[in-house]
Amino acid sequence: MRATRLHQAGDVRVEDVADPKIQQPTDAVVRIVMGCICGSDLWPYKSQPLTDSPRQMGHEFLGVVEETGPQVSGVKPGDLVVAPFTYADGTCEYCRSGLHTSCPHGGQWGVNGVDGGQGQATRVPYADGTLVPLPVGEDSDLLPDLLTLSDVLCTGYHAARTAGVRAGETVAVVGDGAVGLSAVISAKLLGAERIILMGRHAARTGLGRDFGATDVVAARGEEGVAQVRELTSGRGAERVLECVGLEDALVQAAGVARDGGVISRVGAPQYPAVPFGFPEFVRNLTLTGGVAPARAYIEELMPHILNGEIRPGRVFDRTVPLEQVAEGYRLMNDRDALKVIVRP
């Protein structure tokens, strides 16, 4: 089959790789119908040294089950399914408590002999614990929306849930990428009365307003903090959702948080230490968040998509065929696209 592999920074190629096969009785083979490029894919795309063993890329996909191992009972050939961005057995103590990303048998796509999500097909370990059937056909107009359940919508929702967003509160979202926009959707779902989106890309923040943002602050740093303080009568936001992953974004999040407030960071951190010192300590700020256990949220969020309440698939603004995936990476890296669908 054909699949995307990263050889070094800036060098992604679509190459022939071995067809996926059932290796364990709990496996399934899925023909990928739709995948996409994640903002977190850009970190290795920008920094990966040249390697003799390029990894398969992609961790967001939905597709059709083609084959299952003898112990798989939750999905069957012909089912359209979505996969979260990590696989998990679904039965361990962590999975049962909703923390599938800590499953001791789980792992990431594209490493340790597991295929990635930017290819024609993939072997899915622990299919019963990982895959979620979708009640639509592969020609449904809802596929882009349902694809967001693989990562970005669940990650934005994780930010809002771990921050404890409640009805009537003021929420600030730092970052206007796909996760930040998903966090806006999620804060609205949880009843936030005011949602302040901090981002400087007009097309993205305009979409954020469509999703439920009541205010947009384009300024960064101290100026951005001052504007949010002005909007909130000097107090700041009760909940702040940090959806970037850079140190400056976390510093900004602390600046716009109300004393006693909560900051949830779900942007993959690209800094070695958390910049939280005595000033944040005396303000009684709570820092939470982390990697989203997407599998725990899929069934909860899916009905909002199926009934038309939310359309998170609008974060996708470009589509490329698999053979042109390198162009998709370029578009996202150069900020010419927000999020790119990859069609095998």
C-alpha positions as CSV (number, residue, x, y, z in Angstrom):
1,M,0.0,0.0,0.0
2,R,0.9,3.7,-0.1
3,A,1.6,5.6,3.1
4,T,3.2,8.9,4.2
5,R,6.7,8.7,5.8
6,L,8.8,11.4,7.3
7,H,12.5,11.1,6.4
8,Q,13.8,14.4,7.8
9,A,12.6,17.9,8.5
10,G,10.6,19.2,5.5
11,D,10.8,15.8,3.7
12,V,7.6,13.8,3.7
13,R,7.1,11.2,1.0
14,V,4.3,8.9,-0.1
15,E,6.0,5.5,-0.5
16,D,5.2,1.8,-0.8
17,V,5.0,0.0,2.5
18,A,3.9,-3.5,3.5
19,D,0.1,-4.1,3.4
20,P,-1.3,-4.3,6.9
21,K,-2.2,-7.8,8.1
22,I,-3.8,-9.3,11.2
23,Q,-1.0,-10.1,13.6
24,Q,-2.9,-10.5,16.8
25,P,-6.4,-11.9,17.4
26,T,-7.5,-8.5,18.7
27,D,-6.4,-6.7,15.5
28,A,-8.5,-5.2,12.7
29,V,-7.4,-4.0,9.3
30,V,-9.1,-0.7,8.3
31,R,-9.2,0.8,4.8
32,I,-8.7,4.5,5.4
33,V,-11.4,6.7,3.9
34,M,-10.3,10.0,5.3
35,G,-7.3,11.2,7.3
36,C,-5.8,14.5,8.0
37,I,-2.7,16.4,9.1
38,C,-2.5,17.6,12.7
39,G,-0.7,20.7,14.0
40,S,1.3,18.3,16.2
41,D,2.6,16.6,13.0
42,L,4.3,19.9,12.2
43,W,6.7,19.7,15.2
44,P,8.6,16.7,13.8
45,Y,8.1,18.1,10.3
46,K,10.1,21.1,11.4
47,S,12.8,19.3,13.4
48,Q,13.2,15.6,12.5
49,P,16.9,14.8,11.8
50,L,17.6,12.6,8.8
51,T,16.8,9.0,9.6
52,D,17.4,5.6,8.0
53,S,14.1,4.4,9.4
54,P,11.4,7.0,8.5
55,R,8.2,6.6,10.5
56,Q,4.7,6.5,9.1
57,M,2.8,9.7,9.7
58,G,-0.7,10.5,10.8
59,H,-2.8,9.7,13.8
60,E,-6.3,10.9,12.8
61,F,-8.5,8.7,10.5
62,L,-11.8,7.1,9.8
63,G,-12.3,4.2,7.5
64,V,-14.0,0.9,6.7
65,V,-13.2,-2.3,8.6
66,E,-11.9,-4.9,6.1
67,E,-10.8,-7.8,8.3
68,T,-10.9,-8.6,12.0
69,G,-9.0,-11.0,14.3
70,P,-10.9,-13.9,15.9
71,Q,-11.3,-12.1,19.2
72,V,-12.8,-8.9,17.8
73,S,-16.5,-8.6,18.4
74,G,-17.3,-4.9,18.6
75,V,-16.8,-4.1,14.9
76,K,-17.1,-6.2,11.8
77,P,-16.1,-6.0,8.1
78,G,-18.0,-3.3,6.4
79,D,-18.4,-1.0,9.4
80,L,-17.4,2.6,9.1
81,V,-15.3,3.5,12.1
82,V,-13.4,6.4,13.7
83,A,-10.1,5.9,15.6
84,P,-8.8,8.1,18.4
85,F,-5.3,9.3,18.1
86,T,-3.9,6.6,20.3
87,Y,-5.0,3.0,20.5
88,A,-5.9,1.2,23.8
89,D,-7.2,-2.1,25.0
90,G,-10.4,-0.6,26.5
91,T,-10.3,-3.0,29.5
92,C,-7.5,-1.9,31.8
93,E,-7.9,0.2,34.9
94,Y,-6.9,3.3,33.1
95,C,-9.3,2.7,30.2
96,R,-12.2,1.9,32.6
97,S,-11.5,5.3,34.3
98,G,-11.5,7.2,31.1
99,L,-7.7,7.7,30.8
100,H,-7.1,5.6,27.6
101,T,-3.9,7.5,26.9
102,S,-2.3,5.7,29.9
103,C,-3.3,2.2,28.8
104,P,-0.2,0.0,29.4
105,H,-1.0,-2.0,26.2
106,G,-1.8,1.1,24.1
107,G,0.4,3.2,21.9
108,Q,0.8,5.6,19.1
109,W,0.1,5.2,15.4
110,G,3.1,5.0,13.1
111,V,5.6,3.4,15.5
112,N,6.5,0.0,16.9
113,G,5.2,-1.8,13.8
114,V,1.8,0.0,13.8
115,D,0.8,1.8,10.7
116,G,0.0,5.6,10.6
117,G,-3.2,7.3,9.6
118,Q,-2.0,9.0,6.4
119,G,-2.1,6.1,4.1
120,Q,-4.4,3.7,2.3
121,A,-4.9,1.3,5.3
122,T,-3.8,0.5,8.8
123,R,-3.6,-2.3,11.3
124,V,-5.5,-1.4,14.4
125,P,-4.4,-3.1,17.6
126,Y,-7.1,-3.8,20.2
127,A,-9.8,-3.0,17.8
128,D,-12.6,-3.4,20.3
129,G,-11.0,-0.9,22.7
130,T,-10.1,1.5,20.0
131,L,-12.5,1.8,17.1
132,V,-16.0,3.4,17.4
133,P,-18.6,2.6,14.7
134,L,-20.2,5.5,12.9
135,P,-23.9,5.4,12.0
136,V,-23.4,6.9,8.6
137,G,-22.1,5.8,5.2
138,E,-18.7,6.6,3.8
139,D,-20.3,9.0,1.4
140,S,-21.9,11.1,4.2
141,D,-21.4,14.8,4.2
142,L,-20.7,14.5,8.0
143,L,-17.4,12.7,7.5
144,P,-15.2,15.8,8.1
145,D,-17.1,16.6,11.3
146,L,-16.8,13.0,12.5
147,L,-13.1,12.9,11.7
148,T,-12.6,15.7,14.3
149,L,-13.6,13.1,16.9
150,S,-10.2,11.4,16.2
151,D,-8.3,14.3,17.9
152,V,-9.0,18.0,17.7
153,L,-12.6,18.1,18.9
154,C,-11.9,15.8,21.8
155,T,-8.7,17.7,22.6
156,G,-10.6,21.0,22.8
157,Y,-13.3,19.3,24.9
158,H,-10.6,17.9,27.2
159,A,-9.4,21.4,27.8
160,A,-12.9,22.6,28.7
161,R,-13.7,19.6,30.8
162,T,-10.4,19.6,32.8
163,A,-10.7,23.3,33.3
164,G,-14.2,22.7,34.8
165,V,-16.1,25.1,32.5
166,R,-19.6,25.7,33.9
167,A,-22.7,27.5,32.7
168,G,-22.5,31.3,33.0
169,E,-18.7,31.5,33.2
170,T,-16.2,33.5,31.2
171,V,-13.6,31.4,29.3
172,A,-10.5,32.6,27.5
173,V,-9.1,30.4,24.7
174,V,-5.5,31.0,23.8
175,G,-4.8,30.0,20.2
176,D,-6.9,30.1,17.0
177,G,-5.7,26.8,15.5
178,A,-8.0,23.8,15.1
179,V,-7.7,22.8,18.7
180,G,-8.4,26.3,19.9
181,L,-11.5,26.5,17.7
182,S,-12.6,23.2,19.0
183,A,-12.1,24.5,22.5
184,V,-14.5,27.4,21.7
185,I,-17.1,24.8,20.5
186,S,-16.6,22.8,23.7
187,A,-16.8,25.8,26.0
188,K,-20.1,26.7,24.4
189,L,-21.4,23.2,24.8
190,L,-20.6,23.3,28.5
191,G,-22.6,26.6,28.8
192,A,-19.9,29.3,29.0
193,E,-21.6,32.7,28.8
194,R,-18.6,34.6,27.5
195,I,-15.8,33.1,25.3
196,I,-12.8,35.3,24.5
197,L,-10.7,33.9,21.7
198,M,-7.1,35.1,21.6
199,G,-5.8,34.8,18.0
200,R,-4.6,37.1,15.3
201,H,-5.6,35.3,12.1
202,A,-8.8,36.9,10.9
203,A,-10.2,33.9,8.9
204,R,-9.7,31.7,11.9
205,T,-11.1,34.0,14.5
206,G,-14.1,34.7,12.2
207,L,-14.8,31.0,12.3
208,G,-14.3,31.1,16.1
209,R,-17.1,33.6,16.3
210,D,-19.3,31.3,14.2
211,F,-18.5,28.6,16.7
212,G,-19.5,30.7,19.7
213,A,-16.7,33.1,20.6
214,T,-18.2,36.4,21.9
215,D,-15.0,38.4,21.8
216,V,-11.7,38.2,19.9
217,V,-8.4,39.6,21.1
218,A,-5.7,39.7,18.4
219,A,-3.0,41.2,20.5
220,R,-0.4,39.1,22.2
221,G,1.7,39.4,25.3
222,E,1.1,42.1,27.8
223,E,-1.1,44.0,25.3
224,G,-3.3,41.0,24.9
225,V,-3.5,40.4,28.6
226,A,-4.5,44.0,29.1
227,Q,-7.3,43.8,26.6
228,V,-8.7,40.7,28.2
229,R,-8.5,42.3,31.6
230,E,-10.4,45.3,30.2
231,L,-13.1,43.1,28.7
232,T,-13.5,41.4,32.1
233,S,-13.6,44.5,34.3
234,G,-10.0,44.0,35.4
235,R,-10.6,40.5,36.8
236,G,-9.7,38.1,34.0
237,A,-11.3,34.8,33.0
238,E,-12.4,32.1,35.4
239,R,-11.2,29.4,33.0
240,V,-8.4,29.6,30.4
241,L,-7.8,27.0,27.7
242,E,-4.3,27.0,26.4
243,C,-4.3,25.4,23.0
244,V,-0.9,26.3,21.5
245,G,1.9,24.5,23.4
246,L,4.5,27.3,23.5
247,E,5.8,28.9,26.7
248,D,4.6,32.4,25.7
249,A,1.1,31.0,25.3
250,L,1.1,29.6,28.9
251,V,2.5,32.9,30.3
252,Q,-0.3,34.7,28.4
253,A,-2.8,32.2,29.8
254,A,-1.6,33.0,33.4
255,G,-1.9,36.7,32.6
256,V,-5.5,36.5,31.6
257,A,-6.7,34.1,34.3
258,R,-8.7,35.4,37.2
259,D,-7.2,34.9,40.7
260,G,-8.4,31.5,41.8
261,G,-8.9,30.5,38.2
262,V,-8.0,27.4,36.3
263,I,-5.7,27.0,33.3
264,S,-6.0,23.9,31.2
265,R,-3.1,23.3,28.8
266,V,-3.7,20.9,25.9
267,G,-1.2,22.2,23.4
268,A,1.7,19.7,23.2
269,P,4.3,21.6,25.3
270,Q,7.4,22.6,23.4
271,Y,9.2,23.9,26.5
272,P,11.2,22.0,29.2
273,A,9.8,23.7,32.3
274,V,6.5,25.2,33.4
275,P,6.9,29.0,33.9
276,F,4.8,29.0,37.2
277,G,6.6,30.7,40.0
278,F,5.7,32.6,43.2
279,P,3.5,35.2,41.4
280,E,1.2,32.5,40.1
281,F,1.4,30.7,43.4
282,V,0.1,33.6,45.4
283,R,-2.8,34.1,42.9
284,N,-4.0,30.5,43.7
285,L,-4.0,29.5,40.0
286,T,-4.6,25.9,39.1
287,L,-2.8,24.3,36.2
288,T,-4.3,21.2,34.7
289,G,-4.9,19.6,31.3
290,G,-2.7,17.2,29.5
291,V,-3.0,14.8,26.5
292,A,-6.6,14.2,25.7
293,P,-8.0,10.7,26.2
294,A,-10.0,11.1,23.0
295,R,-11.6,7.6,23.2
296,A,-13.3,8.6,26.4
297,Y,-15.2,11.5,24.7
298,I,-16.2,10.1,21.3
299,E,-19.6,8.7,22.2
300,E,-20.4,11.8,24.3
301,L,-19.6,14.3,21.5
302,M,-20.9,12.3,18.5
303,P,-24.6,13.0,19.0
304,H,-23.9,16.8,18.9
305,I,-22.5,16.3,15.4
306,L,-25.2,13.9,14.2
307,N,-28.0,16.3,15.2
308,G,-26.3,19.2,13.6
309,E,-25.7,21.2,16.8
310,I,-22.0,21.6,16.0
311,R,-20.1,21.4,12.7
312,P,-16.4,21.1,13.9
313,G,-15.4,19.8,10.4
314,R,-15.4,23.5,9.3
315,V,-11.8,23.6,10.7
316,F,-10.8,21.8,7.5
317,D,-10.1,24.3,4.8
318,R,-8.1,22.2,2.3
319,T,-8.2,18.7,0.9
320,V,-5.3,16.9,-0.8
321,P,-5.1,13.4,-2.3
322,L,-2.7,11.1,-0.5
323,E,-0.1,11.4,-3.3
324,Q,0.1,15.2,-2.6
325,V,0.4,15.0,1.1
326,A,3.7,16.9,1.1
327,E,1.8,19.9,-0.3
328,G,-0.7,19.6,2.6
329,Y,2.2,19.8,5.1
330,R,3.6,22.8,3.3
331,L,0.2,24.6,3.4
332,M,-0.1,24.1,7.1
333,N,3.5,24.8,7.9
334,D,3.3,28.1,5.9
335,R,-0.1,29.0,7.6
336,D,-1.8,28.9,4.2
337,A,-4.2,26.3,5.6
338,L,-5.8,25.7,9.0
339,K,-6.2,22.0,8.8
340,V,-5.8,19.6,5.8
341,I,-7.8,16.5,4.9
342,V,-5.9,13.7,3.2
343,R,-7.9,11.5,0.9
344,P,-6.3,8.1,0.0
